[in-house]
């Protein structure tokens, strides 16, 4: 039996000829067994099996060409092979008509590419936008996006809505449409509190003024009372949750004369002091809940020693001190100010 020439798939390049014995693919499990046993089990002729091998080989080639994503609409003539690979667990349909290698389905970057192929007009938001734009360590569980031209369906690993994002609050980053960093940080407030704001200010991808402007542009949505409170707390631009708590503590005690993230040049190095009383040469270093490696530990010791050599008094305040013994922290600060 001879096979008719297969039409070239729309939107992608034609695949190379199939290998003789195996089907190359992105995961070790993506292979088609061959031989008489497979023919007998499938009830198919040898020619049918060869055609199936060609189809499977073409699918894996198209996945590679599409950076791990394949749309059914690109190759409707391969629909039967797509269904077979999906039923066998080798491909996963993550969104309507959108397939990825099942072995890589947990890859956030791959899911982002799949969402973009499925809905080119999508706007990525929340933790997803944060990871793509200003916060590489943002905790992403589901890829969050807003669409205007697609019917919304529940899809594991995705959070899809039809929210309207003002055009002025959409930017393109690496070919992906995302909410602006300012709006993204505000979107994170219900789930992460001020962490998104702190990360944005630390990254310098956005300013406090831009945060206020984004809040004003989305003034009617729930949660804005809390967002407003967090922005007010951010007026001294903390770079971490611990710094935010320290700022609130100092202000509530009426302690003034300090600035946040104060730049100083010492021993040929520029340092940004978490909290500084410049006139008193008093620096407060606020250590958050994060654990850092040995390189960071060494750098912090050099920083402390060089500041001390330059006649700065340096206090180290931890998250536990701030949250469990705030009165003791205030006593330490006021007492030290009296000796500087």
N, C-alpha and C positions, 0 to 999 in steps of 0.2 A: 504494500500500500504506500503510495507516495503522498507526501504532505504538501498542501498548497502553501505558497509563500505567505508568511504572516505579515500583516501591515505594520508599519512602524508606529510606535505609540506616540500619541500626541503629547507635546510639551517636554519630551526627553529624547535623548539620543538613542539610536538603535543599539541593542545589546550585542556584544561579541558572541561568536559561536560557542556553544556549550562544550565543556570538557568531556572527555570520554567516559570517565567513571564516576566522578563526584560532582556535586553541585556546590560551587564556592559560595560562601555567604559570610555575613558578619559574625555569626556565632557558631561554635563547634557543632551544636545540635541541628543546625539548618542544613541537613543533608538528606538526600533521597536514596533509600536502599535500592539496589539493583539486583538483577539476576532472576533465575526462574522462580524462586520463592516469592519475590515481589509480584511477578507477573501472575502467578497462580492465585495469590492472595487477593489481588485486585480484579481478577477476572478480565484482564486487559491483554491485548496483543503486544508483541514486542514493539510494533510501530507506535501504538498508543503510549507505551512507556517512554519511548524516545521523545515523543511530542511533549509529554508531561515534564521530562527532564529539561527540555528546552525552555518550557514556560517557567519552571522554577528558577532556572539559571537566569533568565531574563528578569525575573522579579528581583532577585538579589542584586543584579547589576543596576537595575533602576533605583533600588533603595540606596546603593552606594552613590549613584549620581545625584540623588536628591538629598544627600547628607542625612541619610537614615530615615527619610520619610517618603511614602508613596501614596498618591491619591488614586483611588479607583477610577475617577473620571479621566485620568491621564491615559489609562490603558484598559478600556472596557473589555477588550477581547481577552484579557487575562483574568477576568472575574472568577472563573471556575478555579483556577490555580490559587488565586488569593483566598477564596473561601476554604479550599483544602488546607492551605498553610495556616489559616486562622484556626480551623477546627483542630488541627494537630498541635496547636500551641506554639508554633514557630513564629507566627506573626501575631500582632495584637492590634485590633481596631480600637484606637484610643479616642477617636472622634468620628462622626459619621463620614464614611468613605475615606478614612485616613488611617494608614497602617504604618507600624514601626516594627522593628525586630523585637520580639517579646523579651529577649534576654537583656535589652537595654531600656526597657520601658520606664524604669525608675529614674533615668537620667533627666534631670530638670531641663538642661539645655536642649535635649532632644524633644521633650514635650513642648517647649517653647516653639521650636521650629515646626512641630506638627500643628500647633495652634495657628501659627502664622500662615502655613499652607492652607489650612482649612478655612480661615477667615482672614484674608489679607488686610481688611480694614480694622482688624481687632486692635484694641488699645490695652496693653498690659498694665496692670495696676498692682497696688498693695505690695506684699513682700516680693512678688515677681519683679515688678518694676524697680524696687529698691535694689535687688541683687543685680539687675542689668545696668543700673545707672550710677549709684553712689555707695552702695553697701554690699560688697561682694559676699559677706558672711550672713546676710539676711536669712532668717529661717524660713525656707520655702517647703511647704507640704504639698499644696495644690497650686498649679499654675492658674493665676487669677487674670481674667481678661473680660473686657466689655466689648460687645458686638452690637451692630445696628442692623445688619442685613442677613442675619442667620437665625433660624429657629433654635431656641435654646433647648438642649437636652442634657439630662444628667450624664456625666461622664467621670468615672473614677480618675482621680489625679488632676482634675480641672475644676475651676470655680468660674462659671460663665454667667454673666448677667447682661441686661440691655441698658445699663446705666448710660446716660448721656454725659460725656466729658466735654466741657467747653473747649473749643479748638485752641484757644490761647494757652490751655493747660496740657497740651499734647506736644511732645517732642519726639524726634526720631533719633534713636541711638543704635548705631550699627545695623541700620536697615529695619529696626523694630520700632513700632509706634508705642510709646510709653507715656504715662502721666508724667508731668514735670516732677523733678525731685521734691519741690515744695509741696505739691499736692500729694505725692506719694507719702511723704512723711506724715502729713495730716491724716491720710487714709489709715495709717498704722496705729493711730492713737487708741482706738477702741480695743485693739488686741495687745499692743505692746507699750501703751502709755507714751512716755516721752522718749523712748529709746530711738525711734525713727528720727525725731527732731534732733536729738543729740548726735546721732550718726551723720545726719546731713550737715550740721554745722561743723562737725569735726572734719568732714571730707571737703568742705568749702565748695561743694557743688550747688549750694543754695544759701540764701541769706535770710535773716530774720524778717526783713522787709518783704521778701518774696513769700515767706510763709503767711504773713498777714494778708498780703494781696490774694493768695490762693484761698484763704479762709473767707475773705469778703466775696470772692467770685462764686463760692459754693455756700452761701450763707443760710440756706433754708434746710439743710439736712440735719438729721438727728445726730447728737453727739457733739455739736459745736460748742456747747457750754463748756464741756471738758476740754476741748481743743483750745478754746480761748484761755482757760486757766493755765494750760500747759505752756502756751505761748507767753503769757505774762510771766510765768516762772522762768522762761528762757531769755528774759531781757538782758541777762548778763552772759548769754550764750555758753551754757555748759556743754562740754563735749562728752559727757557720760552721765549715767543715771546717778552715780555717786556724787559727781560734781553738782548736779541739780539739787540733790538733798542738802549738800553743804551750803549752797547759795541760799536756799530757803531758810536754813538754820541761822546763818549769819544775819540775814535780813530780819528774821523774826526777833532776834535778840537786839536789834538796833545797832549792830556793829557795822561801821562804815569805813571808808578809806581804802577799800580793796577793789581790785579789778581781776577779771578772769582771763586766763590764757595770755598772761602778760609776757611779751617777748623780752629777753635779756641776752646779751652777748657776753659769754664768759669763756676765757681760755681759748678764744678762737671759734667757739661754737655758739650757735643760737639755740636757746631753750625757751619753751613756752611754759611758764609756771601756771599750774592749775588755778591757784588763787595767790595773789601777791598784794602785800601792803608796801608799795614802792618806797614811800617815805621812811618806812621803818626797816627796810631790807628784810622783811619777813615773808617767807614763801611757805605755802601750805600745799603739799603734794597729796592728792586724794587718790587712794588706791581702791579701785572698784572690786567687784566680785570675780572678775576674770582672772584666770591663772595664766601666767606668762612663762615662757621658757627661759633657759639659762642665758641666752643672748640678751634678752630684755633685762634680766636681773643684773648682768654685768654693766649694761648701759646705764641703768638706774643708779648703780653705785658710783660710776664715773660722774654722772650728773650731780649727785648729792655732794660728792667731794669737791668738785670744781665750784659749785655754788658756795659751799662752806669756805673754801679758800678765798673767794671773792667777798667774804664777810656778809653773806646772806645767812640768816637763821632759817633752818628748814624743819618744818614739822610734817610728820607723816600721819595721815588720818585714814583709817580703813573704813570699809563699808560697815563692819560690825560696830565700830566705835560710833559711827554716825547714827545707826539705827537702834543700838542697844544702850548707848551711854551718851546721848546728845549733850546733857548738862556737863559731863566731864570734858567733852570736846570744847564747849564754850569756855569753861574755866581754863583749859590749857591755852586757848587762843588769847583770852584777855590777860592772863598772867604773863604770857610771853611778850605780848605787846607792851606790857609795863616795864619790861627789862630791855627792850630794843632801843 
